Amino acid sequence: MEKLVSKGIMALVPIYKKDRGNCTCAYTSEGKVELDLTIKTVIKNLCEYYYLDLKSCNKTYGSLLSSKYRPPIPFNKDNIFVQFKTRIPIGRHDGAHGYFNLNSIKGVKSKGKNTIIYLRNNEELEVLMSNYTVKKYINNGEIVRKLIKDNKLNCSRETLSFYDEENTPATKSDIALLYLKMLEIREKLE
C-alpha cells in the first residue's frame, strides 16, 4: 500500500477485469495501476495504512454534514476522498462507487444525466451521478478539509487542555493521534 500511496493516489475506481473479476483501477500521478483487489479491500487497506477507523469516520462526518450516505473519507489533510457512483454492479456485493482525491479533481462537466470528472493528470472519468450531486459531494469534502485545516476537528475528541485540567492518562486514540502527527513531521523532513 505504501508504494501506491507514494505514487499519489488521484482516484480509485472499481472495474471488472477479464479472468479476474471484480478489481480496482488506481489512477495516480504516474499513471493507471490495476489492482487485483476489490475496491472495498483497497479502502480497508488504506484505512489501515493511515490508522483510520472508517466506521467512526463515516459516523462523525456523516453527522457533521447531515449526510447519512457516503461522507468524505479524510485519510489526512491532503488526502480527502469523495465517493461517486462509477458503475452499475453485476454482483450483489460488487462495489459501485469510486473514490476521488479532492486535491486531484480539476473540474466537472455535465454529460446528460451523468457527469465527467477531470483529474489533474488529464484523465476524464464518467460518474453515474448528476452534476448537482457531484458538486454537493465535492463541497462536503471541502467542508471536511476546512474543519481539519482549522483544527476544529481532530481524530481524538479530547484536547490537550483536558489533560492539564483532569491529569488523566492518554488513551489509545490520543496515542494514535500523536503517531499521526509524528508521521506528518517525518514526511515534512523527508
Residue pairs with C-beta under 8 A, 6 or more apart in sequence:
1 45
1 46
1 48
1 49
2 49
4 26
4 28
4 33
4 35
5 46
5 49
7 26
7 28
7 29
7 30
7 33
8 28
8 29
8 30
9 26
9 27
9 28
9 46
9 79
9 101
10 27
10 28
10 29
10 100
10 101
10 104
10 119
10 120
10 121
10 123
11 26
11 27
11 98
11 99
11 100
11 101
11 104
11 117
11 119
11 123
11 125
12 24
12 25
12 26
12 27
12 39
12 42
12 43
12 81
12 98
12 99
12 100
13 24
13 25
13 27
13 39
13 86
13 87
13 98
13 125
14 22
14 23
14 24
14 25
14 38
14 39
14 86
14 87
14 89
14 94
14 95
14 96
14 97
14 98
15 23
15 24
15 25
15 34
15 87
16 22
16 23
16 90
16 94
17 23
17 34
17 36
20 36
22 38
22 91
22 94
22 95
23 34
23 35
23 36
23 37
23 38
24 34
24 35
24 37
24 38
24 39
24 41
24 42
25 32
25 33
25 34
25 35
26 32
26 33
26 34
26 35
26 42
27 104
27 119
27 121
27 123
27 125
28 121
29 120
29 121
31 121
32 123
35 42
37 45
38 94
38 95
39 95
39 97
39 98
39 99
40 95
43 54
43 73
43 99
44 54
46 52
46 75
47 53
47 54
47 75
49 75
50 75
50 76
50 79
50 180
51 176
51 179
51 180
52 73
52 74
52 75
52 155
54 73
57 71
57 73
57 74
58 71
58 73
60 153
61 67
61 71
61 72
61 74
61 144
62 68
62 69
62 71
64 143
64 144
64 147
64 153
65 71
65 72
65 140
65 143
65 144
67 140
70 82
70 83
70 97
70 137
71 140
71 144
72 80
72 81
72 82
72 83
72 102
72 137
72 140
72 141
72 144
73 80
73 81
73 83
73 99
74 80
74 81
74 144
74 145
74 148
75 81
76 180
76 184
77 145
77 148
77 149
78 103
79 101
79 103
80 101
80 102
80 103
80 141
80 144
80 145
80 148
81 99
81 100
81 101
81 102
81 141
82 99
82 100
82 102
82 137
82 138
82 140
82 141
83 97
83 98
83 99
83 100
83 137
84 97
84 98
84 100
84 115
84 117
84 127
84 128
84 129
84 134
84 137
85 96
85 97
85 98
85 127
85 128
85 129
86 96
86 97
86 98
86 125
86 126
86 127
86 128
87 96
87 128
88 96
88 128
89 95
89 96
98 125
98 127
100 117
100 119
100 125
102 138
102 141
102 142
102 145
103 120
104 119
104 120
104 121
105 117
105 118
105 119
105 120
105 138
106 118
106 119
106 120
107 117
107 118
108 115
108 116
108 117
108 118
108 131
108 134
108 135
108 138
109 115
109 116
109 118
109 131
110 116
110 130
110 131
111 126
113 128
113 130
114 126
114 127
114 128
114 129
114 130
115 126
115 127
115 129
115 130
115 131
115 134
116 124
116 125
116 126
116 127
117 124
117 125
117 126
117 127
117 134
118 124
119 125
127 134
129 137
144 153
147 153
148 154
154 177
155 173
155 176
155 177
155 180
156 171
156 173
156 174
156 176
156 177
157 173
158 171
158 173
158 174
162 168
163 170
170 178
